[in-house]
Amino acid sequence: DNVVFVVRQVNADYLRPARFDDLLAVHCRVEELGRASLVMAQEVRRGEQCLLAARVRVACVDRNAFRPAKIPPHVMHRLAPGTRQ
């Protein structure tokens, strides 16, 4: 589709430290979905403990021109909240 996603903004709260041998799980869900950008809520967990909570805004851009571009319909469908993947 000749587009890529780039990070536009990150707001992260580092709540607890992780250790080298920890088994971590990363959870991500789409909170906002626009025509050319989206916001994801992300968490890094060790068991029931949340170590990091973040909101990440990414933008869809044309791969060559690095100008904003619409998210392709088939990608938009996969990102839509409630869509199983």
C-alpha positions as CSV (number, residue, x, y, z in Angstrom):
1,D,0.0,0.0,0.0
2,N,3.1,2.2,0.0
3,V,2.4,3.6,3.5
4,V,4.2,3.2,6.9
5,F,3.2,4.1,10.4
6,V,5.4,6.5,12.4
7,V,5.2,7.4,16.1
8,R,3.9,10.9,16.5
9,Q,3.5,11.1,20.3
10,V,4.1,8.9,23.4
11,N,2.8,9.5,26.9
12,A,4.2,6.8,29.2
13,D,4.0,6.2,32.9
14,Y,6.7,3.9,34.3
15,L,5.0,2.4,37.3
16,R,7.3,-0.4,38.5
17,P,10.7,-1.7,37.4
18,A,11.2,-4.9,35.4
19,R,14.1,-7.3,35.9
20,F,16.2,-9.1,33.2
21,D,14.6,-12.5,33.6
22,D,10.9,-11.3,34.1
23,L,8.3,-12.8,31.9
24,L,6.4,-9.7,30.6
25,A,3.2,-9.4,28.6
26,V,2.5,-6.4,26.3
27,H,-1.2,-5.5,25.9
28,C,-2.3,-3.1,23.2
29,R,-5.8,-1.8,22.2
30,V,-6.9,0.9,19.8
31,E,-8.6,3.8,21.6
32,E,-9.1,6.2,18.7
33,L,-9.1,5.6,15.0
34,G,-8.9,8.4,12.5
35,R,-8.5,8.5,8.8
36,A,-4.7,8.9,8.9
37,S,-3.8,8.3,12.6
38,L,-4.7,6.2,15.6
39,V,-4.1,6.2,19.4
40,M,-3.3,3.0,21.2
41,A,-3.4,2.2,24.9
42,Q,-0.5,0.0,25.8
43,E,0.4,-1.8,29.0
44,V,3.4,-3.9,30.0
45,R,2.5,-6.4,32.7
46,R,4.3,-8.9,34.9
47,G,1.5,-11.2,36.0
48,E,-1.2,-9.0,37.5
49,Q,1.2,-6.0,38.0
50,C,1.1,-3.2,35.5
51,L,4.7,-1.9,35.0
52,L,4.1,0.6,32.2
53,A,1.0,2.3,31.0
54,A,1.2,4.3,27.8
55,R,-0.8,6.1,25.1
56,V,0.9,6.1,21.7
57,R,-0.3,8.1,18.7
58,V,0.9,6.9,15.3
59,A,0.4,8.5,11.9
60,C,0.0,6.8,8.6
61,V,2.4,8.4,6.0
62,D,3.3,7.8,2.4
63,R,6.4,5.7,2.3
64,N,8.2,7.9,-0.2
65,A,7.0,11.4,0.5
66,F,6.6,11.0,4.3
67,R,3.3,13.1,4.0
68,P,0.1,12.1,5.8
69,A,-1.8,9.4,4.0
70,K,-5.2,7.7,4.6
71,I,-5.0,4.3,6.4
72,P,-5.8,1.7,3.7
73,P,-9.3,0.2,4.1
74,H,-8.1,-3.3,4.8
75,V,-5.8,-2.1,7.5
76,M,-8.6,0.2,8.9
77,H,-10.9,-2.8,9.2
78,R,-8.3,-4.8,11.1
79,L,-7.6,-1.9,13.5
80,A,-11.3,-1.1,14.2
81,P,-12.1,-1.6,17.9
82,G,-14.0,-4.9,18.5
83,T,-12.5,-6.5,15.3
84,R,-11.1,-10.0,16.0
85,Q,-7.6,-10.6,14.6
